[in-house]
Amino acid sequence: MSFDFKRMLAGELYLARHVDAQKRQNGKVLAQMINQTPLQDTERIKKLERQLFGATGEHIYVTPPLYVDYGFNTYVGENFYANFDCIFLDVNEIRIGNNVMLGPRVGLYTAGHPIDADVRISDLEFGLPITIGDNVWIGGSVVVNPGVTIGDNTIIASGAVVTKDVPNNVIYGGNPARLIRPITDEDKQYWETKQKEYHEAKQGPQ
């Protein structure tokens, strides 16, 4: 493991051109293979996605096209689904819990650049990890910035830009993302009632 690769994973300044290009190319090649596989061949797509990511649950599916920086720095839990056009910019680790859904065009960006222009144009950069808890729903076109942790059972509204940590059991939205409201017992009761109505309607008259 090279000096700069170690620093990349540690969240310190590093030079990307000194990181083994093969490590990045392998993930991009796998992503390209996924994106070129016919959509009806879901088993092949799932197999390639399990090869692409650092670790996965048994039941995952990311609708192509998808894009990665490395691929192996992204870890996803059980029952993971992401809609098309998602970007996993995983120069540092992206860790995603169980039962997580991503809408289309979600960007998880661990990469960052120095604020000082002179340091920035020297090509030094850094990456900070992103962590997403269990049972999270992230709406379409959301951007999650470096170093952010999103808590369990939380919803991020479409189009949000998440710049700071988000707690459990809330709805966040906006740019920058902020608290819209907590998720309450009333929400749970309402949606469990709607679920019951669905199953009763499906069964038909008794």
N, C-alpha and C positions, 0 to 999 in steps of 0.2 A: 504494500500500500504506500503510495507516494506521499511525500510531505504535504503537498497541496490537497490531495484527496483526504487525508486525515483532517486537515484544517477545514475543509468543506463540510465534512460530517460533524465537526465539533462546533460549527457556527462561527468560525473565525474567518478573517479575511484570507482569501486564496486567489490564485490565478487559474482560471478555468482552462487555459491553454496548456497548463502543466498537469492537468488531470488526464489519466489514460483515456484517450479518445475512444478506444475500443469499448470501454465500459458504457459510454453514452450511446455508441453506435448500435450495440447489441439490443438495447431497449427500443431504439428507434426502428430497427429492422423488424423486431417482433410487432411493434405497433403498426408498421406498414403492412405486414402480413395479415394482421387482424383486419385492417381497413380494406384490404383487397379480397378478403374472403366473402363469398356470396352470403347475404344475410340469412338465407334459409339454412345455411350450414351452421346452426347455432352450437352444435357440440364441438366443432373445430374451433369456433371463436372462443368458447369457454375454456377449452384446453390451452389455447395460446395465451389467453388472459391469465390463467393460473401460472403459466411459465413467465409471463411478463412481470407480474408483481412479486414483491419480496415474500409475501405470504398471503394466503386467502382462506376464507371459509370454503365449505364444500359447494354452497349454492351462491354463485355470484354471476352477474352479467352486466357488462358495459356495452351499450349499443354503439357500434362503430358509426362514424369515425371517432377515434380517441387519440390523444397526443400525450407523450411523456417526455421528460428530460432523460431520466435513467430507467424508470420502471421498477427496478429492484428496491428502490428506496420508498416505495409505496406499499403499505400493509393494510389489507382490508379484511374485515370480519365476516361472519356468517350472514347470509341473506342480504347481500349488497347489490344494489342496482343503481346504475348511472345511465341517464339518457344520452343522446348523441352529442358530439362536439365538446366533450369535457376535456380539460387540460390538467394534467398532473405534473406541475413543474417541481420535480422532487430532487433538487440538489441537496436538500436535507430531507429528513424523514417526514412522510405523511402517514399518519396512523389513524385508521378509520374503524370505528366499533361495529357492533352487530346491528342489523336491521336499519341500515342507513340508505336513504334514497337521495340521489342528486338529480336535479332537473337538467334540461339541455343547456349546454354552453356554460357550465360551472367551471370556474378556474380556481385551482388550489395552488397558490404561488408561494413556495418557500424561499425563492430567490430575492435578494435585495442588493442595493448598491449604496455606497457611501454618499452622504449628503454633501460633503465637501467636493467641489468640482475637480480640483487638482488630483485628489486621491481617486475619484471616480474614473477620470480619463486615463489613469494609469492601468486600468483594467482589473484592479482588485475588486472583488465582490464578496458576498457572504450569503449564507442561507440559514434560516431559522425554522425549526420544525412546526408542523401543523398537526393538531390532534383534534379528532372529531369523536364525540362520545357515542353511546348506544341510542338507537331509536330516534335518530336525527333526520329531519327532512330539510334539504337545502333547495330552494326554488331556482328556476331558470335564470341564467346570466348573473349569478352571484359570483363575486370575487372574494376569496379568503386570502388575506395578506400573511406575510411571514410571521411566525411566532405565535399565531392565534390558537387558542383552545376553545372548542365549542362543547358545551355541556350536554348531558343526557336529555333526551325527550324534547329537545329544542327544535324550533322551526325558524329558518332564515327566509324572509320573504324575497320574492323574485327581484332581481336587480340590485340587491344590497351589496355594499362594499364593507366587509368585516375587517376592521383594523385593530380591534381589541378583543380580549377574551369575553366569551358569552357564557352566562351561568346555565344551570339546568332549568328545564320546565318553563321556558319563556318563548315569546315570539319577538324576533328582532327584525328590523328592516331599515332601509334608508341608506344615505351616503353622507357621512360615515354611518354605519349601522348603529342603531340605538334601540333601547327597549320600547316595544309597542305595548305589550301587556304580558302578564304571567299567563300560563296555561292553568286553568282552574278545574275544580271538581265539577263545575257546571258544564265545562267543555266535555269532560269524560262522560257525564250522564247523557248529554245531548247526542254524542256520537255513538254511544252504546245503544241508545234507543233507535237511532237510524239504522244501525247494524242489525238489530233485532227485527225491525220492519222489513229490511231487505230479505232476511232469511224466511220470514213468514210469507212474504209475497212470492218468494221462489217456490215454497212448498205448495202454494195455492190453497183453495178452500178445503177445509177438512171434512 
